[in-house]
Amino acid sequence: MAIRLFRKASGLVAVSGGGKAFVAVTPSSGTGVLPKLHGIAFADFDQDGDEAIFAAMGRAVPGDTQVSHLFQNPGNRNAWVSLKLVGTHTNRAAIGARLHLTVLGRAGTRHICRTVSSGGSFASSPRLQHVGLGNATAIERPEINWPGVEAARMLRLVPLRKLLTLQEPGK
């Protein structure tokens, strides 16, 4: 489920409504209490397969008494995978590595791509690649393109609902 925060609509949170429109969920998400933010991070903090929202609210300057909030996601039964990529020859943080997943599900085959980056969301996004897979039953063809390496590395089996650490292969 894609979550979007809209700049021009103060405090509005919406989720993807099946790829056709966004549906406002501000009241049910509890995020209507956010008067201002210094930063925000989306991550699977408790490694249960769903991303939560951490909102850094205050204490940036003396007298700022706002309290930061962690909005836990109640989750669902959808499939997911989290991949921590560790570089050995290019860069340890695997910045620039591209992940391509071919996913099988009830609706057929989907292709999902992610790129490891160092920024985004006020530079507070984790480098861990958390991928929501919806009703997927298997990852058919997982591959990683490491920075500076021409050939993609094909992975054998990537189980669903797991956190995996993958290290860049030797030259």
PADREN-421039 format. One line per 2 residues: number of its first residue (from 1); their letters; for each residue x, y, z of N, C-alpha, C, CB. Coordinates in Angstrom, 2 decimals. Last residue first. Glycine has a CB too. Layout:
# PADREN-421039
NUM> a> X Y Z X Y Z X Y Z X Y Z; ...;
***
This chain:
# PADREN-421039
171> kg> 35.32 -10.13 -6.84 35.61 -9.94 -8.27 36.24 -11.16 -8.88 36.52 -8.75 -8.48; 32.68 -11.31 -4.65 34.05 -10.94 -4.98 34.25 -10.82 -6.47 35.03 -11.96 -4.41;
169> pe> 29.32 -9.91 -4.31 30.28 -11.00 -4.55 31.67 -10.46 -4.87 29.79 -11.90 -5.68; 27.91 -8.12 -1.63 28.41 -8.05 -3.00 29.43 -9.16 -3.21 29.03 -6.67 -3.30;
167> ql> 25.59 -9.77 0.48 26.89 -9.14 0.29 27.30 -9.20 -1.17 27.95 -9.82 1.18; 22.53 -9.32 2.03 23.20 -9.83 0.84 24.48 -9.06 0.62 22.28 -9.74 -0.39;
165> tl> 20.37 -10.23 4.53 21.55 -9.42 4.25 22.28 -10.08 3.09 22.48 -9.28 5.50; 16.81 -10.15 4.86 18.03 -10.83 4.41 19.15 -9.82 4.23 17.78 -11.60 3.10;
163> lk> 13.88 -10.77 6.44 14.92 -9.76 6.33 16.21 -10.50 5.99 15.06 -8.91 7.66; 10.82 -12.08 5.02 12.12 -12.24 5.69 12.96 -10.99 5.50 12.87 -13.48 5.15;
161> rl> 8.55 -12.61 3.39 8.41 -12.25 4.80 9.69 -12.47 5.61 7.29 -13.06 5.43; 9.80 -15.12 1.10 8.91 -14.02 1.45 8.90 -13.83 2.96 7.48 -14.28 0.92;
159> pv> 13.17 -15.89 0.11 11.91 -16.23 0.78 11.10 -14.97 1.08 12.18 -17.00 2.07; 14.74 -16.22 -2.77 14.50 -15.16 -1.80 13.16 -15.46 -1.15 14.52 -13.72 -2.48;
157> lr> 17.11 -18.16 -4.27 15.79 -18.19 -3.65 15.71 -17.07 -2.63 15.50 -19.57 -2.99; 19.34 -16.98 -5.98 18.65 -18.28 -6.09 17.24 -18.21 -5.55 19.43 -19.36 -5.36;
155> lm> 19.92 -14.09 -7.96 19.82 -14.73 -6.66 19.05 -16.02 -6.81 19.15 -13.79 -5.62; 22.23 -12.85 -10.27 20.96 -13.54 -10.06 20.99 -14.22 -8.69 20.68 -14.58 -11.20;
153> ra> 23.67 -9.85 -10.82 23.82 -11.07 -10.02 22.43 -11.65 -9.80 24.54 -10.79 -8.65; 24.42 -8.47 -14.02 23.55 -8.56 -12.84 23.81 -9.87 -12.13 22.06 -8.44 -13.25;
151> ae> 27.48 -7.11 -15.20 26.52 -8.23 -15.17 25.70 -8.20 -13.88 27.26 -9.57 -15.30; 29.06 -4.79 -14.54 28.20 -4.85 -15.73 27.13 -5.93 -15.65 29.04 -5.08 -16.95;
149> vg> 29.50 -2.80 -11.78 29.56 -4.19 -12.25 28.58 -4.33 -13.40 29.23 -5.21 -11.08; 29.05 -0.28 -10.80 30.34 -0.56 -11.41 30.51 -1.98 -11.91 31.42 -0.26 -10.44;
147> pw> 26.81 -1.39 -8.29 27.43 -0.27 -9.00 28.80 -0.66 -9.56 27.56 0.96 -8.07; 25.03 -4.42 -9.04 25.91 -3.67 -8.14 26.55 -2.53 -8.92 26.99 -4.60 -7.51;
145> ni> 21.93 -5.45 -9.49 22.98 -4.82 -10.28 23.80 -3.97 -9.32 22.38 -3.95 -11.47; 20.33 -8.42 -8.65 20.94 -7.20 -8.15 21.97 -6.74 -9.15 21.58 -7.42 -6.74;
143> ep> 17.20 -10.20 -8.92 18.56 -9.89 -9.37 19.01 -8.56 -8.80 18.63 -9.87 -10.90; 14.83 -12.84 -8.80 15.47 -11.71 -8.11 16.87 -11.46 -8.67 15.54 -11.98 -6.59;
141> re> 12.22 -14.19 -10.05 13.53 -13.84 -10.61 14.10 -12.63 -9.87 13.43 -13.56 -12.13; 10.03 -14.83 -8.36 10.50 -15.75 -9.39 11.93 -15.45 -9.84 9.57 -15.71 -10.58;
139> ia> 8.88 -14.89 -5.31 9.75 -14.02 -6.09 10.44 -14.94 -7.10 10.81 -13.23 -5.18; 5.44 -15.75 -4.68 6.86 -16.09 -4.84 7.58 -14.97 -5.57 7.03 -17.43 -5.62;
137> ta> 3.00 -14.67 -4.25 3.21 -16.02 -3.74 4.67 -16.44 -3.84 2.33 -17.01 -4.48; 1.66 -11.45 -3.45 2.65 -12.30 -4.13 2.79 -13.65 -3.44 4.02 -11.59 -4.17;
135> ng> -0.12 -9.49 -2.70 -0.56 -10.89 -2.62 0.42 -11.85 -3.31 -1.93 -11.03 -3.25; 2.39 -7.23 -1.73 0.96 -7.48 -1.88 0.62 -8.95 -1.73 0.47 -6.98 -3.21;
133> lg> 5.00 -6.61 -1.24 4.73 -7.46 -2.40 3.25 -7.81 -2.56 5.52 -8.72 -2.29; 7.16 -4.03 -0.30 5.85 -4.63 -0.11 5.45 -5.37 -1.38 4.80 -3.55 0.25;
131> vh> 10.42 -4.02 0.58 9.57 -4.09 -0.60 8.26 -4.78 -0.24 10.28 -4.83 -1.76; 13.04 -2.22 1.81 11.81 -2.90 2.23 10.85 -2.85 1.04 11.18 -2.23 3.52;
129> ql> 16.27 -2.05 1.95 15.26 -2.04 0.89 14.07 -2.89 1.32 15.86 -2.57 -0.45; 18.07 0.07 4.04 17.41 -1.23 3.93 16.30 -1.12 2.88 16.83 -1.69 5.31;
127> rp> 18.72 2.62 4.44 19.23 2.01 3.21 18.67 0.61 3.02 20.76 1.97 3.22; 16.03 4.72 5.67 17.02 3.65 5.84 17.49 3.12 4.49 16.44 2.50 6.69;
125> ss> 15.86 8.26 5.43 15.34 6.96 5.03 16.41 5.89 5.21 14.85 6.98 3.57; 16.53 10.88 5.89 16.38 9.99 7.04 15.78 8.64 6.68 15.54 10.66 8.08;
123> af> 16.59 13.05 4.21 17.82 12.28 4.38 17.74 11.30 5.54 19.00 13.21 4.58; 13.94 13.81 3.94 14.81 14.62 4.79 16.10 13.89 5.13 14.08 15.02 6.07;
121> sg> 13.31 11.72 2.03 12.61 11.89 3.29 13.48 12.63 4.31 12.18 10.54 3.84; 16.55 11.21 0.63 15.10 11.02 0.58 14.51 11.18 1.95 14.74 9.66 0.00;
119> gs> 19.67 9.42 0.26 18.82 10.54 0.63 17.35 10.19 0.54 19.11 11.72 -0.24; 21.14 7.39 -0.72 21.53 7.91 0.60 20.62 9.03 1.06 22.96 8.39 0.56;
117> sv> 19.77 4.36 -2.16 20.22 5.75 -2.20 20.54 6.22 -0.79 19.14 6.66 -2.85; 19.23 1.63 -4.20 19.74 2.04 -2.89 20.26 3.47 -3.02 20.87 1.06 -2.37;
115> tr> 16.30 1.24 -6.03 17.69 1.67 -6.08 18.10 2.11 -4.69 17.90 2.82 -7.12; 14.03 -1.22 -7.29 14.45 -0.32 -6.22 15.91 0.03 -6.45 14.23 -0.98 -4.81;
113> ci> 11.25 -2.56 -9.05 12.64 -2.09 -9.06 12.86 -1.15 -7.88 12.98 -1.37 -10.41; 9.25 -5.26 -10.02 9.47 -4.22 -9.02 10.95 -3.86 -9.04 9.02 -4.69 -7.59;
111> hr> 6.79 -6.62 -12.03 8.21 -6.29 -11.95 8.36 -5.10 -10.99 8.81 -5.96 -13.36; 4.51 -9.39 -11.84 4.81 -7.96 -11.70 6.32 -7.79 -11.63 4.13 -7.35 -10.45;
109> tg> 2.19 -11.75 -13.16 3.58 -11.38 -12.91 3.72 -9.86 -12.82 4.51 -11.94 -14.01; -1.01 -12.39 -11.60 0.00 -12.58 -12.64 1.37 -12.15 -12.19 -0.39 -11.83 -13.89;
107> ar> -2.70 -12.21 -9.49 -3.03 -11.39 -10.66 -2.00 -11.54 -11.78 -3.13 -9.93 -10.26; -1.50 -13.79 -7.55 -2.78 -14.22 -8.11 -3.14 -13.45 -9.38 -3.89 -14.04 -7.07;
105> gl> 2.03 -13.62 -8.47 0.89 -13.49 -7.57 -0.38 -13.94 -8.25 0.74 -12.06 -7.08; 5.54 -13.26 -8.60 4.35 -14.00 -9.03 3.25 -13.84 -7.99 4.67 -15.50 -9.26;
103> vt> 7.90 -10.84 -9.58 7.07 -11.38 -8.52 5.84 -12.07 -9.12 6.64 -10.27 -7.54; 11.10 -9.99 -10.02 9.96 -10.47 -10.79 9.13 -11.29 -9.82 10.39 -11.31 -12.07;
101> lh> 13.02 -7.27 -9.01 12.30 -8.47 -8.58 11.17 -8.77 -9.56 11.75 -8.29 -7.14; 16.04 -5.71 -8.83 14.94 -6.00 -9.76 14.30 -7.31 -9.30 15.44 -6.10 -11.25;
99> lr> 17.97 -3.16 -7.51 17.31 -4.42 -7.20 16.13 -4.57 -8.15 16.85 -4.47 -5.69; 21.07 -1.58 -7.78 19.69 -1.67 -8.27 19.16 -3.08 -8.05 19.60 -1.29 -9.76;
97> ag> 23.24 0.55 -5.97 22.86 -0.82 -6.35 21.38 -0.83 -6.74 23.12 -1.83 -5.18; 23.64 3.09 -4.99 23.61 2.91 -6.44 23.27 1.51 -6.89 24.93 3.29 -7.01;
95> ia> 25.34 2.08 -2.14 24.66 3.19 -2.80 24.77 3.01 -4.31 25.26 4.56 -2.35; 26.44 0.20 -0.44 25.78 -0.28 -1.67 24.97 0.81 -2.36 24.86 -1.46 -1.36;
93> ar> 28.03 0.83 1.65 26.60 1.10 1.82 25.78 0.66 0.61 26.39 2.58 2.07; 30.60 0.28 0.67 30.02 -0.57 1.71 28.51 -0.39 1.85 30.69 -0.29 3.04;
91> nt> 31.14 0.21 -2.80 31.01 1.01 -1.58 30.21 0.20 -0.57 30.32 2.40 -1.87; 32.64 -1.92 -4.34 32.20 -0.62 -4.83 32.09 0.37 -3.67 30.86 -0.74 -5.56;
89> ht> 33.35 -4.18 -2.85 34.32 -3.59 -3.78 33.92 -2.18 -4.20 34.47 -4.47 -5.00; 31.23 -4.64 -1.08 32.59 -4.99 -0.67 33.64 -4.32 -1.56 32.78 -6.51 -0.70;
87> gv> 28.03 -3.67 0.23 29.05 -3.64 -0.81 30.41 -4.02 -0.25 29.12 -2.27 -1.46; 25.13 -5.11 1.18 26.43 -4.70 1.72 27.45 -4.79 0.59 26.85 -5.59 2.94;
85> lk> 21.69 -4.61 1.54 22.78 -4.87 0.61 24.07 -4.31 1.19 22.49 -4.26 -0.78; 19.04 -6.02 2.98 20.14 -5.13 3.33 21.30 -5.52 2.43 20.52 -5.24 4.87;
83> ls> 15.69 -6.29 2.20 17.04 -6.68 1.80 18.03 -5.61 2.22 17.12 -6.92 0.29; 12.63 -7.69 2.96 13.55 -6.59 3.26 14.96 -7.08 2.98 13.40 -6.10 4.74;
81> vw> 9.48 -8.40 1.54 10.86 -8.83 1.75 11.67 -7.57 2.05 11.43 -9.60 0.48; 6.07 -9.55 1.77 7.09 -8.51 1.76 8.46 -9.17 1.83 6.90 -7.52 2.95;
79> an> 2.51 -10.08 1.52 3.90 -10.54 1.42 4.84 -9.34 1.37 4.09 -11.44 0.17; -0.11 -9.30 3.88 0.56 -9.19 2.59 2.00 -9.69 2.66 0.54 -7.76 2.10;
77> rn> -1.72 -9.20 6.08 -1.12 -10.50 5.74 -0.38 -10.47 4.41 -2.20 -11.58 5.70; -0.88 -6.24 7.93 -1.84 -7.08 7.22 -1.12 -8.40 6.90 -2.38 -6.38 5.91;
75> gp> -0.51 -3.37 10.15 -0.10 -4.48 9.30 -1.25 -5.22 8.66 0.70 -5.44 10.09; -0.65 -1.15 11.74 -1.22 -2.39 12.27 -0.94 -3.60 11.39 -2.70 -2.23 12.45;
73> nq> 2.17 0.82 12.18 1.27 0.29 11.16 0.69 -1.01 11.70 2.03 0.07 9.79; 2.66 3.44 14.49 2.81 2.03 14.14 1.76 1.64 13.11 2.69 1.13 15.39;
71> fl> 4.14 6.36 14.57 2.84 5.83 14.16 3.05 4.41 13.67 2.18 6.72 13.04; 5.71 8.18 16.91 5.90 6.97 16.11 4.51 6.41 15.83 6.82 5.91 16.85;
69> hs> 6.55 11.64 17.31 5.55 10.56 17.29 6.02 9.39 16.44 4.20 11.08 16.76; 7.93 14.15 19.53 7.97 13.33 18.33 6.99 12.16 18.45 9.40 12.81 18.06;
67> vq> 6.40 16.99 20.93 6.91 15.64 21.15 6.87 14.87 19.84 6.09 14.90 22.26; 7.23 20.45 21.39 6.51 19.40 20.65 7.19 18.05 20.86 6.44 19.73 19.14;
65> td> 8.54 22.57 22.54 8.11 21.47 23.41 7.33 20.37 22.70 7.27 22.02 24.52; 11.05 24.71 22.25 10.18 23.92 21.37 9.80 22.65 22.13 10.89 23.57 20.00;
63> gp> 12.92 25.84 23.89 11.52 26.23 24.07 10.54 25.48 23.19 11.39 27.68 23.82; 15.57 25.77 21.54 15.13 25.92 22.93 13.69 26.43 23.00 16.07 26.89 23.69;
61> va> 14.87 23.64 18.70 15.35 24.90 19.26 14.88 25.00 20.70 14.85 26.13 18.41; 14.01 21.07 18.37 15.07 21.54 17.48 15.68 22.84 17.99 14.53 21.73 16.06;
59> rg> 11.89 19.98 19.69 13.16 20.01 20.41 14.31 20.46 19.52 13.46 18.64 21.00; 9.77 18.13 17.40 10.25 19.29 18.13 11.61 19.11 18.73 9.30 19.63 19.20;
57> ma> 9.13 15.96 15.67 8.27 17.12 15.81 8.92 18.33 16.45 7.09 16.74 16.60; 9.59 13.48 13.50 10.38 14.31 14.42 9.70 15.66 14.50 11.88 14.44 13.95;
55> af> 7.77 10.67 13.09 7.70 12.10 12.81 8.48 12.85 13.89 6.22 12.59 12.75; 7.85 7.61 11.57 8.39 8.36 12.71 8.43 9.83 12.31 9.82 7.84 13.12;
53> ia> 5.67 5.11 10.59 6.08 6.49 10.32 6.62 7.08 11.61 4.90 7.34 9.77; 6.33 1.74 9.45 5.72 2.70 10.36 6.22 4.09 9.97 6.05 2.37 11.86;
51> ed> 5.76 -0.98 7.26 6.48 0.25 7.59 5.65 1.13 8.50 6.85 1.00 6.31; 5.78 -4.44 8.04 5.07 -3.25 7.61 5.81 -2.01 8.08 3.62 -3.24 8.14;
49> gd> 7.36 -6.54 8.99 6.89 -6.57 7.61 6.10 -5.38 7.15 6.09 -7.75 7.43; 8.51 -6.33 11.40 7.35 -7.22 11.33 6.71 -7.21 9.95 6.32 -6.82 12.37;
47> qd> 10.62 -4.70 12.38 10.88 -5.83 11.48 9.74 -6.86 11.48 12.18 -6.52 11.86; 10.22 -2.34 13.65 10.15 -3.55 14.47 10.29 -4.84 13.65 8.85 -3.58 15.24;
45> fd> 10.52 -0.44 11.55 11.32 -0.34 12.77 11.34 -1.63 13.59 10.81 0.78 13.62; 10.50 -0.06 8.59 9.97 -1.22 9.32 10.78 -1.33 10.61 10.04 -2.56 8.45;
43> af> 9.93 3.43 7.87 10.78 2.24 8.00 10.03 1.15 8.75 12.10 2.59 8.75; 10.15 6.74 7.10 9.31 5.57 6.89 10.22 4.36 6.96 8.53 5.63 5.51;
41> ai> 10.45 9.81 8.79 11.11 8.60 8.28 10.08 7.49 8.19 12.30 8.17 9.18; 10.83 13.32 8.84 9.94 12.16 8.84 10.69 10.99 8.24 8.62 12.45 8.06;
39> gh> 11.29 16.48 10.52 11.74 15.36 9.70 10.76 14.22 9.81 13.15 14.91 10.11; 9.93 18.44 11.72 11.34 18.73 11.41 11.91 17.64 10.53 12.17 18.86 12.70;
37> lk> 6.58 19.55 11.29 7.57 18.47 11.30 8.96 19.03 11.06 7.23 17.40 10.25; 3.47 20.44 12.85 4.69 20.78 12.10 5.66 19.61 12.22 5.34 22.11 12.63;
35> pl> 1.19 19.16 13.82 1.13 20.57 13.47 2.32 21.02 12.63 1.05 21.40 14.73; -0.35 16.25 13.64 0.97 16.75 13.27 0.91 18.23 12.88 1.55 15.93 12.12;
33> vg> -2.69 14.92 14.08 -2.13 15.66 15.21 -0.80 16.32 14.88 -1.95 14.73 16.40; -3.44 13.29 12.02 -3.99 14.64 12.03 -3.46 15.50 13.15 -5.47 14.56 12.13;
31> tg> -2.66 10.68 12.12 -1.64 11.67 11.79 -2.17 13.09 11.75 -1.03 11.34 10.47; -4.37 8.60 12.44 -3.95 9.30 13.65 -2.95 10.41 13.38 -3.35 8.33 14.60;
29> ss> -5.53 7.23 10.40 -4.10 7.01 10.62 -3.60 7.66 11.90 -3.30 7.55 9.44; -8.16 8.07 10.29 -7.91 6.70 10.74 -6.43 6.43 11.00 -8.43 5.71 9.72;
27> pt> -7.82 10.79 9.35 -8.41 10.48 10.65 -8.07 9.08 11.16 -9.91 10.62 10.58; -6.39 10.36 6.77 -5.84 11.14 7.88 -6.49 10.79 9.22 -6.00 12.62 7.61;
25> va> -6.83 9.13 4.39 -6.93 8.30 5.60 -6.40 9.04 6.83 -6.15 6.99 5.41; -8.07 9.51 1.14 -7.64 10.19 2.36 -7.86 9.30 3.57 -8.39 11.53 2.54;
23> vf> -6.88 7.76 -1.59 -7.97 7.82 -0.62 -7.42 8.45 0.66 -8.57 6.40 -0.34; -6.13 8.30 -5.02 -5.69 8.25 -3.64 -6.89 8.45 -2.72 -4.60 9.31 -3.36;
21> ak> -6.70 6.10 -7.84 -6.87 7.35 -7.11 -6.28 7.19 -5.72 -8.38 7.76 -7.04; -5.76 3.77 -9.03 -6.61 4.68 -9.80 -6.77 6.04 -9.15 -7.97 4.06 -10.00;
19> gg> -4.41 1.93 -7.48 -3.72 2.47 -8.64 -4.54 3.46 -9.45 -3.31 1.37 -9.51; -5.90 1.32 -5.22 -5.87 0.36 -6.32 -5.25 0.91 -7.59 -7.24 -0.10 -6.62;
17> gs> -5.50 3.87 -3.86 -6.78 3.18 -3.96 -6.81 2.27 -5.17 -7.92 4.19 -4.04; -2.89 4.61 -1.69 -3.28 4.23 -3.04 -4.59 3.46 -3.01 -2.17 3.40 -3.71;
15> va> -3.67 7.03 0.86 -3.10 5.75 0.41 -3.61 5.47 -1.00 -3.47 4.59 1.39; -2.78 10.12 2.45 -3.62 9.33 1.55 -2.90 8.05 1.17 -3.99 10.15 0.29;
13> vl> -2.99 12.73 4.76 -2.32 11.47 4.42 -3.29 10.67 3.56 -1.90 10.67 5.71; -2.59 16.14 5.41 -3.37 15.12 4.71 -2.50 13.90 4.40 -3.97 15.69 3.41;
11> gs> -1.30 18.33 6.55 -1.66 17.21 7.40 -2.42 16.09 6.72 -2.45 17.69 8.52; -2.30 20.57 4.11 -1.66 20.43 5.41 -2.20 19.25 6.20 -1.84 21.70 6.21;
9> ak> -1.79 20.22 1.02 -2.93 19.91 1.89 -2.36 19.58 3.26 -3.80 18.72 1.32; 0.63 20.54 -0.20 -0.32 21.65 -0.26 -1.54 21.43 0.62 -0.75 21.88 -1.67;
7> rf> 2.01 18.06 0.21 2.51 19.33 0.73 1.42 20.40 0.82 3.63 19.83 -0.14; 0.90 14.89 1.23 0.75 15.96 0.26 1.14 17.29 0.88 -0.69 16.02 -0.26;
5> lr> 2.25 11.74 1.47 1.99 12.95 2.23 1.94 14.09 1.21 3.08 13.20 3.35; 1.19 8.44 0.79 1.67 9.71 0.27 1.31 10.82 1.25 1.08 10.00 -1.12;
3> ia> 1.81 5.03 0.61 1.38 6.13 1.47 1.97 7.40 0.89 1.82 5.91 2.97; 0.75 2.10 -0.98 1.55 3.31 -1.07 0.95 4.38 -0.17 1.64 3.81 -2.52;
1> m> 0.85 -1.17 0.00 0.00 0.00 0.00 0.89 1.23 0.00 -0.96 0.00 1.21;
***
